[in-house]
Amino acid sequence: MISYEFPLNERVRTLLRLEDLYGKLDFFTGASEPREHHAAIVTLFEVLEIAGRADLKSELMQELERQRQHLESLRSNPAISAPALEGVLGEIDRASANLFAASGKTGQEIRENEWLMAIRQRSGIPGGVCEFDLPSYHYWLHQDPALRRADIERWSSPFAPLKEGTRIVLKLLRESGKTTPAVATQGVYQQMMGGRVAQMLRVRVGPSFPCVPEVSANKYALNIRFTHAQGAERGRTFDGTVDFDVTYCNL
């Protein structure tokens, strides 16, 4: 099954984008080739752009506190595994403490690094990081891979508290939903919300269906339109029946 996740508010949209960037950053940092480490640097600049939002850290801390209070209320529930509950609460407490300890604007160390900012500025220009534009960066890319990796990990370290907080919130959000099977007739599915609240929608479709979902939702109704994924009809509504799974996720 191919899983598609659709955020239904701006906060979840930001967290999903951060999660995607953190995954790419980890992948390229763990590699060894100069071009892969260049991709890691460019991805780091993208993380910096999103993580620099003044309210992001406070929003994460507030959400973690809400989840901690909710989970604390489940301690007396016999259906809840006590060790598992304690493990999640411990993760939340550590993530909250690390976010609280991260003083100042996230990524300020990078913004104050003139060398990195020069690379960031040139990266926005097509072909702007050639060796004749940034010879010192060209020199760095020819250093030992372990040295480059250590540098990237050091530059990335200020974002670790946000990364962990994002991971926990999205994990709890994904685990909050109940999956149900659904059918789109002639490529269209509509469901009245009926008071149901969701912050994220997950749609899972078998790879045998040559189509992709497009979602629009409000507090009254959910609409999913499946469109052709390839060929001359790409973007047009799929005219067949699509069996899929849908999950409403809400914290």
Secondary structure, 3 states (H helix, E strand, C coil): CEEEEEECCHHHHHHHHHHHHHHHHHHHHCCCCHHHHHHHHHHHHHHHHHHCCCCHHHHHHHHHHHHHHHHHCCCCCCCCCHHHHHHHHHHHHHHHHHHHHCCCCCCHHHHCCHHHHHHHHHHCCCCCCCCCCCHHHHHHHCCCHHHHHHHHHHHHHHHHHHHHHHHHHHHHHHHCCEEEEEEEECCEEEEECCCCCCCEEEEEECCCCCEEEEEEECCCEEEEEEEECCCCCCCCECCCCEEEEEEEECC
